[in-house]
């Protein structure tokens, strides 16, 4: 071996091409992984924001539901209170009705007794007339008989008049209305409404005619009582209509005696004196009608 051959160094080995390709692939994979991680993070933040929004909406919905539940509880409590008031008032009205019916039966019995007593007096007077001889006695007895006959006619008329469920006499014409007025037990207000949709003041209330049915003798009216309006629809002639006001414990009564074309006539019967309305569970009597 020569000197030149010994001093010659072998050339360095060249780097393989696949190493560069691997490096590029690793860089691409890293970039893809970085992009995926960034996208996942962005998606997670968006989901977190949406979830927070949903939670806030749910809290608001829960607050609204709680408010509505509270309002519903308050409304139920108020309705329960009103129901208790109505129940107490109904019990009171039923008690008054029972007492009125008892009083009506008593009044009817007293009228019959009075009629029998007057009839007996008339028979006695007739017997006295048959036995009296002098003209002076005859004149005197005749005057007594006339007075008894007048009382008898009035009593007969009262017995012929119908009574309502409270024992009050029901007048069916002007003469019977005058009889009620002469008895003086209640204030009687006659009225005539001769025009449809016309309002008329009667005593302390107002009536308005809404329509009539002359063939069936029916009528429809509005009653304005204590700033409230009550409709009485398709009511019959001589049918008593009851209603309450704040000033009276006992009911007021309206009766229509005549029905014509867009015209009615009748009367309203009112107690003589007002009495403080009885209180039941904090309620006062308000206008109502049957």
C-alpha positions in Angstrom: 0.0 0.0 0.0 1.3 3.3 -1.0 1.4 6.5 1.2 -1.4 8.2 -0.8 -3.7 5.2 -0.3 -3.1 5.3 3.5 -3.8 9.0 3.9 -7.1 9.0 1.8 -10.2 9.3 4.0 -13.5 7.7 3.1 -16.3 10.0 2.1 -19.2 10.6 4.7 -22.3 8.6 4.2 -25.3 10.6 2.7 -28.5 11.2 4.9 -31.4 8.9 3.7 -34.4 10.7 2.1 -37.0 8.9 4.2 -35.8 10.8 7.3 -36.9 14.1 5.8 -40.2 12.7 4.8 -40.8 11.4 8.4 -39.9 14.9 9.8 -42.4 16.5 7.4 -45.1 14.0 8.3 -44.4 14.6 12.0 -44.8 18.3 11.5 -48.0 17.9 9.6 -49.4 15.6 12.3 -48.4 18.1 14.9 -50.2 20.9 13.1 -53.3 18.8 12.6 -53.3 17.9 16.2 -52.8 21.5 17.2 -55.8 22.5 14.9 -57.9 19.8 16.4 -57.1 20.8 19.9 -57.8 24.5 19.2 -61.1 23.5 17.5 -62.0 21.3 20.5 -61.2 24.1 22.9 -63.3 26.6 20.9 -66.2 24.1 20.8 -65.9 23.5 24.5 -66.0 27.2 25.2 -69.1 27.6 23.0 -70.8 24.7 24.7 -69.9 26.2 28.1 -71.4 29.6 27.0 -74.6 27.9 25.6 -74.9 25.8 28.8 -74.6 28.9 31.0 -77.2 30.7 28.8 -79.6 27.7 29.2 -79.0 27.6 33.0 -79.8 31.4 33.2 -82.9 30.8 31.1 -83.9 27.9 33.3 -83.4 30.1 36.4 -85.5 32.9 34.9 -88.2 30.3 33.9 -88.1 29.0 37.5 -88.5 32.5 38.9 -91.5 33.1 36.6 -93.1 29.8 37.6 -92.6 30.6 41.2 -94.3 34.0 40.7 -97.2 32.4 38.9 -97.5 29.8 41.6 -97.6 32.5 44.2 -100.2 34.5 42.3 -102.3 31.3 41.9 -102.1 30.6 45.6 -103.2 34.2 46.3 -106.1 33.9 43.8 -107.1 30.5 45.4 -107.1 32.0 48.8 -109.2 35.0 47.7 -111.7 32.6 46.0 -111.9 30.5 49.1 -112.6 33.6 51.1 -115.4 34.7 48.8 -116.8 31.2 48.8 -116.9 31.2 52.6 -118.7 34.6 52.5 -121.3 33.3 50.0 -121.8 30.2 52.0 -122.4 32.2 55.2 -124.8 34.5 53.3 -126.7 31.6 51.9 -127.1 30.1 55.4 -128.4 33.4 56.6 -130.8 33.7 53.7 -132.1 30.2 54.2 -132.7 31.0 57.9 -134.6 34.1 57.0 -136.7 32.2 54.4 -137.6 29.5 57.0 -138.7 32.2 59.5 -140.6 34.0 56.8 -142.5 30.9 55.8 -143.4 30.2 59.5 -144.6 33.8 59.8 -146.6 33.4 56.6 -148.4 30.4 57.9 -149.1 32.2 61.1 -150.5 35.2 59.2 -152.7 33.1 57.1 -154.1 31.4 60.2 -154.7 34.7 61.8 -156.5 36.0 58.7 -158.8 33.0 58.7 -159.6 33.5 62.4 -160.3 37.2 61.7 -162.6 36.3 58.8 -164.5 33.8 61.0 -164.8 36.5 63.8 -166.1 39.1 61.3 -168.5 36.6 59.8 -169.8 35.8 63.3 -170.3 39.6 64.0 -172.2 39.9 60.7 -174.5 37.0 61.7 -175.1 38.6 65.1 -175.9 41.9 63.5 -178.4 40.3 61.2 -180.0 38.6 64.1 -180.2 41.9 66.0 -181.8 43.5 62.9 -184.5 40.9 62.8 -185.3 41.4 66.5 -185.1 45.2 66.8 -188.5 47.0 66.6 -187.7 50.7 66.9 -186.4 52.7 63.9 -183.6 54.3 66.0 -182.3 50.9 66.9 -182.7 49.8 63.3 -180.6 52.8 62.1 -177.9 52.2 64.7 -177.7 48.6 63.9 -177.6 49.3 60.1 -174.7 51.6 60.7 -172.9 48.9 62.6 -173.7 46.4 59.9 -172.3 48.7 57.2 -169.1 49.1 59.2 -168.8 45.4 59.7 -169.5 44.7 56.0 -166.7 47.2 55.1 -164.3 45.4 57.4 -165.5 42.1 56.1 -165.0 43.1 52.4 -161.5 44.3 53.2 -160.7 41.0 55.0 -162.2 39.0 52.2 -160.1 40.9 49.7 -156.9 40.3 51.8 -157.7 36.6 51.9 -158.2 36.5 48.1 -154.9 38.2 47.5 -151.9 35.8 46.9 -148.9 35.7 49.2 -145.2 35.3 48.4 -142.8 32.9 50.2 -142.1 35.6 52.8 -145.8 36.0 53.7 -146.2 39.4 51.9 -149.4 40.0 50.0 -149.0 40.2 46.2 -151.1 42.9 44.4 -152.4 42.0 41.0 -154.0 45.3 40.0 -154.3 48.9 41.0 -157.1 48.3 43.6 -155.0 45.6 45.3 -152.0 48.0 45.3 -154.1 50.6 47.0 -155.1 47.9 49.6 -151.4 47.2 50.3 -150.7 50.9 50.6 -153.6 51.4 53.1 -152.3 48.5 55.2 -149.2 50.6 55.8 -146.9 47.6 56.4 -144.5 48.5 53.5 -143.8 51.5 51.2 -145.4 50.9 47.8 -144.0 52.6 44.7 -146.1 52.2 41.5 -144.4 52.6 38.1 -145.1 52.5 34.4 -142.4 52.2 31.7 -143.9 52.7 28.3 -140.7 52.7 26.1 -138.1 50.0 25.4 -134.6 50.7 26.7 -136.0 53.6 28.8 -134.7 54.0 32.4 -137.0 55.1 35.2 -136.3 55.9 38.8 -138.5 54.1 41.3 -137.9 54.8 44.9 -134.2 54.3 45.6 -133.5 52.2 42.5 -133.7 52.4 38.7 -135.5 50.0 36.3 -135.0 49.7 32.5 -137.3 47.9 30.2 -135.5 45.6 27.7 -138.4 43.9 26.0 -141.8 42.3 26.2 -143.7 39.3 24.9 -147.4 40.2 25.0 -148.5 36.8 23.7 -146.8 34.9 26.6 -147.1 37.9 29.0 -143.4 37.9 29.6 -140.9 40.8 30.1 -137.2 41.4 30.5 -135.9 44.2 32.7 -132.7 45.6 34.2 -132.5 46.5 37.9 -129.9 49.0 38.9 -129.2 48.5 42.7 -126.2 49.7 44.7 -124.3 50.6 41.5 -124.9 47.1 40.1 -127.0 45.9 37.2 -129.1 42.7 37.4 -131.0 41.3 34.5 -134.5 39.8 35.0 -135.1 37.9 31.8 -138.5 36.4 30.7 -140.3 37.0 33.9 -144.1 36.5 34.2 -146.9 38.9 35.1 -147.6 38.9 38.9 -144.4 37.0 39.6 -142.6 38.5 42.6 -138.9 39.4 42.0 -136.8 39.7 45.1 -133.5 41.6 45.5 -131.4 42.9 48.4 -129.7 46.2 49.0 -127.1 47.4 51.5 -129.8 49.2 53.5 -132.1 46.3 54.2 -131.8 42.9 55.8 -135.1 41.7 54.3 -135.6 41.5 50.6 -137.3 44.2 48.5 -139.9 43.0 46.0 -140.9 44.0 42.5 -144.1 42.8 40.8 -145.2 43.6 37.2 -149.0 43.5 36.8 -149.5 44.5 33.1 -147.4 43.7 30.0 -148.1 45.5 26.7 -146.1 46.2 23.6 -142.9 47.7 25.0 -144.8 48.7 28.1 -145.0 47.4 31.6 -146.8 48.5 34.8 -146.3 47.4 38.4 -145.0 48.3 41.8 -142.0 47.9 44.1 -142.6 47.0 47.8 -140.0 48.3 50.2 -139.8 47.7 54.0 -140.8 50.7 56.1 -137.5 51.3 57.8 -133.9 50.4 56.8 -131.8 48.3 59.2 -128.1 47.8 59.2 -127.1 44.9 57.0 -126.0 41.9 59.0 -122.3 41.0 58.6 -121.2 37.5 57.8 -117.4 36.8 57.7 -116.7 40.4 56.9 -119.3 40.7 54.1 -122.2 43.1 53.8 -125.5 42.5 52.0 -125.3 43.5 48.4 -128.0 43.8 45.8 -129.1 40.4 44.5 -132.2 39.0 42.9 -133.8 35.7 42.6 
